[in-house]
Amino acid sequence: FGNEINDDPTVDVLLPLIEHMAQFTKALGTPTQVFTVFQYESMLTNPKAASYLAQVPSLAFVGFTSYPFLKYSATSQMPTTYYDAIAKWTAKAWALTEVGWPSRQSFPGYPTIKGSEAEQVNFISKLANILPNKPVVFVNWFTVCDLAEWKETDPVSNFNQVFYTIGLRRNSGTAKQAYEAWRQFYVASKSA
C-alpha cells in the first residue's frame, strides 16, 4: 500500500493508515501480504527512517525502490554493504520493488548520472553478490523495455528521462546485455 511514501508530505498520516490496513487484512485470515514501499536512497539520509518502519509493525515485509546510480556514477563505487542500513531500521524481511541502472552513457544537465549496457550488467552482478544471506522476499527490475526510443545525442529536458533508458530491452524489444544477465540472476535466485 503506497509507493515511495517517505517522499510524500503526508507520510505521517499514511503510516497509521497503512498499519490499520495491515492489521485489518491479518484479521481476515487471508494469505494476503500487506507491505508498503519506501525510496531507499532518500531513506539513507532521513533521520526518521527507523521511526517510519517502527510505525508499521504489522506489515508482512517492507519494500524499497532503489536506484544506486543516484549516489554513484559507476557500479564499482557501490559498496557491498550498500543495503546494510535496512537491518538498522527493521528486522523484517524486505523487497526491492524497483531497481535499475541506466544504459545511456550520459545525461546532459545531470553530470553525475552515468550508465551503459555494461554498467547494467555490472549492477546485476553486484546485486547477485550483495543480496545472498539477506532477508529479501523479491527483487524487481524497474521495467523490461525502455520507456521510449532514445539516442545518446538526444537532449535531456527533465530528470524523468533518466529512467527511459533503464529497461532490459530497448523500446523496440531488442534485448540489451542486461536482459540475459537478469534472466541468469533470476534463475540463480530460484535455485538458492
N, C-alpha and C positions, 0 to 999 in steps of 0.2 A: 504494500500500500504506500504509494508515494515514491517519487524518484528524485534523488539529489535534494532531499528535504533540508539538509543543513544549509543549503544556499537560499532557502525560502525565508523571507522575513517573518513568516508566521510559524516557524518551526516550533516555538514554544506552545502554540495552540495545537499543532499537528501531532506532536508526540503523545499527549494524553489520549487523543482520538485514536491513534494507531494502537496504543496499548489496550484501549477499550475494545477495539475491533479484534485484536488478537485473543483477548480473554473470552469474548463472545463466541468466536469461532471454535476455540478449545472446548467451551461448554457444550457446543453442539455435538461433540464427539466424532466429528468427521476427520478424515485424514488430511484435510486441507492444512497447508503450512503457510502461516502469515509471516511476511517479512517486509521490511522497508529498505530503501536504498539511500546511501549517503555518497557524496562525492569525496573519494579518498584523498586526493591531493589538497582539497580545501580543508579536510579534517586534520591533516598533518599540522596545520598552523592554527587550528581552532582550539583555544584553551577549554572549550566546553565539550570536546569530543567524548570523553568518558562520561560526562554528565548526560549527554544526549542518549547514549546507549543504556545508561542506568535507568532511564525513564521508560524503557520498553522491555521489561524483563520477560514478558510472555511471548515475544517473538520466537519463532522456530529457529531462525538464524538471521543474520544481518547481511545485507547486500551492499556492495560498493561498486561504483563506476571508477575506473582507474585509467588514466592516460599519463604515464610517466614522462612522455615527451614534453609535457607541460613544465617539468622540472629539469629534465636532462636533454641535451641536444644529441646525445648518442647513447645507445643501449649499453655500451661499455662503461658508462659513468653510473649506471643504475646498480646500487649495491645489492648483494644477495639478501641483505636484511631489510629490503625495501618495505615489505608488508608486516614487519615485526611490531609496528605500533598498534596494530589491531589487538594483539594479545594484551596490551596495556590498557585498552579500553573495555574489552569484554572477553569472557571465557567461552562465549557462544561460537558455534560454527559460523562460517561466513561464505559468501559467494562473490565472485567478480561478475557482476551482471553486464558490464560493458568494459572491454579492454580493446586496445588497438594502438597502432603506431602508423603514422602517415607514410605513404610511399613516394610522395613528391619530395624532391631534394631540398627545396627552399620555398619560403613564403614571404615575398616582399612585404615589408611592413611588420613582420614578425620574425626578426633575425635569429632568435634563439630556437625556433622550431625548425628542425631538420628531419629528413626522412629519406627513405629509399626502399626498394623492394628487399634489398639485403638486410636493411635495418629491421624490417618487419619480421624476417626470418630470425634474426638475432634476438628480437624481443620474444618471440615464441620459444626459442631455446632458453632464454633467460627464465621465462615462466616455468618451463619444464624443470629447471634446476632449483628454483625458489620454492615452488608450491608443494613438493612432496613433504610429508610429515606435518603439514599444516591442516587445520580442520576445514578444508574447502569443500563446499557442497557441489558447486559447479562453477565453470568459467565460460563466459560467453563473449565471442568476438563481436565488436560493435555492429558490423554489417558485412554480409557476404560480398556484395558488389559495391564498388564506389558509388557514391550518391549522384555523381554527374560525370560526364566525359571531361577530361582536363588535359592540358599540356603544361610542361614546365614553364613555358613562356606566358601562360595566361596571367592576367593581372589578378591580384587578390584584393577584393574590396571590403571583405569583412571576415572576422575570425571564424565563422562557421565553415568557410571554405576549406579550412584545415581538415575538417572531418570528411570532406568529399573524397579524399584520397586514401582513406583507411581500409577500404574493402580488401578482401582476399582475392577478389577478381576485379577486373576493370568494369566499368559500367556496361560495356558491351557483352560481358560474360566471360571474356578471356581470362584464364587463370593467371595469377601472379605467382611468384615463387612461394609466397606465404601460404597459398592455398594447400599445397601438398604438405608443407611443414605443419600447418594447423591440423590437417587430417591425421598426420602421424602423432601429433600431440594428443589428439582426442583418443585415438586407438590405444596409445600407451597409457592414458589416464584410466581407461576402462579395464585394462588388464592389471593395474596396480592394486 
